[in-house]
């Protein structure tokens, strides 16, 4: 993957020399040994292994999966170096934990990682550069309400298109639940997105979320996007709530089902081609069905 031929038509407008130098200097972001890390056991379920990446080769394969999903499928805009390497990477990868799902019997493909989630504990983020979510949202209220070590950021969630089913997501959530218990996490946060950057296309869904799933004031989160977008749509108030809920992106629906809430405001990420909301899940308020399934 590292030595893939550079494709024709590379967009040099997105060339970032600093990114490229950082990539080669760190040899694809070697994993750091972090203080206070605990032993997270591998989970084997049939032909699948769910674990934390602990080798550079595993991290690179997770980054390759992320690239294929975010940049090839969802049309995010890669920098020159990311396009050349066919990897999605950033500085946060160096200090995060990377949860991966491996299909041991996947045939004909060297990369057997079919799902991944990036996990960043608050105490680690405090020491190594902060949460990724902080680049888009003001997390002051959450940081004032919880100790850093009680916070876990979830990000870079993706699953290979051939494995997008309830089983794979259950594997990931089972492992996240074990991680929550291992580190006594009290609150989860992260970005979840609508595809594209056309706000009006999702005005009904965004209005529905704001009316029904907003965060309580004590832990409210505000977008750092300074643009005032015309948004909230009251013209479809007769539309069934269930119909609107069904239109939401799968990841957002998943967080809401377990008891999550979202920011009132959103961040338009033109590079990633997404409309981002900050999602927050307080672990003591996880829906009883899911708590029994994953956290008991």
N, C-alpha and C positions, 0 to 999 in steps of 0.2 A: 504493500500500500504506500509506503513512504517513497518508493522510487517510481510510482506510476508516471507514465508519460504525461506531460502537460498538454491538455487538450487545446485545440484550435479555438481562437476567439476569446482568449483570456481578457478580462476587463482590467486594464492597467489603472483605471481611475480608482480602484479599490486596493491598489498596492499599498501596503503598510510596512515599511522597512523595519520599524520597531518590532512589529509582530513577528516578522521573519527572523530577525536576530534573536528575539526571545525564544522562538521555537527551537532553533538550532543550538542555542546556548544551553537550554535545559533538556535537550534530547527528548522532546515530547513529554515534558513535565514529569520527571521522576517523582514518585510518591514520597512525601516526607514522613519521617517517624514523628508522631505527635505526642506531646505529654498527655498523660491521663487517658490514653487509649485503652480500651478494654478488649478482651478477646470476643470477637463476634463469630459464632460458629457457622460453618457452611451448612446449608439446608439442602438435602437431597430428596427430591420428589419424583419418583419414576426415572425418566430419562433426563430430568432437569436438575441442575445445581444452581442454587441461589446463594450468592456470596458477595463479599466485598473484594473489589479488585486489589490485589496485593503485588502485582508485577507490572512493569512498564508495558509489556506486551498486551496485558489485559486492558489497561487504560487506553492504549492506542486503538484497540478493537472497539471499545465502547465509544471513543471519539469518532471512529469511522462510521459506526451505526448512527450516531447523532448527525453526522454530516449528511448521510444518505436520506435521513428523515427531514431534517430542518432545511437543508439547502437544495437537495434534488427534488423532494416531494413538495415541500411547502414554500419553496421559492424565496427563502431568505437570501440576502446578498452577502456572499463571502468576500473576505479580503483576498488579495492576490495570493498570500501565503497559504490561507486555508484552502483555496481552490486548487493550488498546486499540490498540497499534501493530501487533499480529500479527507481532512480531519476537522471536526469542530472542537476548538480548544480555546481556553482563556486562562488568565492568571489564577482564577479561582480553583481550577482543576488541581493545582499543586497541593492545596491544603485540605481539599474536600475528601470525603469518603465516597466511593463510587460503587453503588449496588448494581450487580449484574446478574442476568439470568442466562445460563448456558444450556443449550440443547446438545447434550453429549453425542447424540446420534444424528445430528444434522449432516446430511450428505452433500458432497460436491462443492462445499463452500468452506474456506479456511476459517472464516470468522463465525464461530459458533455462538457468539453473544447475540441474543435476540431481544433483549430488553435491558434498560438501564435507568437508574435514578441517581441524581447527585445529592448527597447529604452533607450539610454543613452545620455543625453544632455551634451555638453562640459563643462559647468560650474559645473555640478554635478561630471563628471569624474575628473575634476581638483581637486576637494575637497576630493574625495573618492578613488582615486587609478588609474585613467587613463582609457583610452579606451582599450577594449579587442583587437581591431585591432592593437594597438601599440605593442602588443607582437609578431606580425608577419611582420609589415611594419613600415617604417620610415615616420611619418606623418608631419615632420617638415615644409614642404612647405605649407601644408594646415593650420597648426597652425599659420604660419606667415601671412597667407592671410585673415584669419577670426578671429573674436573674439570667445572665447570659447563658449559663450552663443548662438552663431549663428550656432553651429555645432551639428548635431544629428547623433549618431551611431545607425545603425540598425543591429540586429544580432539575432542568434538563431531562425531563421525563420523556422517554420514547420507547416504542416497541416496533420491531420489524413488521412490515405490512402483512407478512404471512402468519404472524403470531398474535394479531390484534383480536384477542378474545378474552372472555372472562377469566380463563385459566391463567394466562400470563399475568394479568393485572392482579389476580389473587396471590400469585407467587410474590410479586413485588410488595404488595401490601402486607403479606404475612411477614416478610423480612423487615419491612419498616416497623411493624408492630414489635418485633423482637428488639429492634434497635431502640425504640421508644422505651421499652422496659429496661433494657440494659443501662441506659443513661438517664433514666427517670425524667424523660422529657415532658414538659407541661404544655407547650404550645408549638404548633407546626405553622410555618408560613411559607409563602412562595408565590410565584407568578403563574397564572393560568390564562389562556389566551383564546381570543376569537381570531380566525384566519383573515388575513388582509388588513387593510388600513381604512376601509370605507366605513366610517362611523354610522352613517345613516342606514346602511344595510342591516345593522344590528341594533337599531334604536329601540325596538320593542323589547328585545331580550335584555338589553342593558337597563332599560327602565324597569322591567320586571324584577331584575336582580336588586336594583336599588330599593324598590318598594318592599321586597319580601326577604332579602338575605343580607342586608347591610350589617356591618359590624357595630357592636355597641360603642357608645361614645368613648368609654374608658380606654378601649384598645383600637380606636378608629385609626385608619391609615389614609393619608392623602397623597395623591399623585404629584410627582415633581414636574409633570408636563405642564408648561405654562400657557399652552394654547387653549383658548376657550372655544370648544366645539359645540355647535348646535346639536342637542342630543335628545333629551328626554321626551318620549313620545306618549301622549295620553290618548291618542286617537284609536288605539286598539284595546281599550279597557274591557271590551266585551269578549275578547278572545280568551278561550279557555286557558287557565293557568297550566294545566297539564300539557296542552299543546305547545305553549311557550317553553315550558321546562324541557320538553322532548327535543326542541330545536337547539338547546345549549350544547356546546362542545363536550365530548365525553369526559374529559378531565375535570371540567367545572362541575358537571353533574355528579361525578364521583365524590368530589370534595363536599358538595352540598348534602349528599345522601348520608355521609358519615357525621354531619353536624357542622360543617364549615360555614363561614360567612365571608363576604367579599367587601372590598373597598367601595365607597360611593363613587369615587372617581377612577379614571383609567389612564393608561399611558400608551400612546401610539408609538410602537417601535418600528420605524421604517426600515431599518436594516434587517430585522427578523421578519418583517412583513406580518406583524401581529398587532392586535389591540389587547393589551395586558390589564388584568385585574390582579390585585393582591388578595390572595386567599389565606384565611387564618382559621386554624382548627385548634380549639382548646381541648386537650385530651380528656379532661374531666367532664366534657360535655359531648363526647362522641356518642352517637346514637347507640342505644342499648344492644340492638341486634348486632352491630358491627363490633362493639366492645366485647361482647360475648364470643364472637367469632374469632377476633384477632388478638385481643388483649388479655384474655383470661389465661 
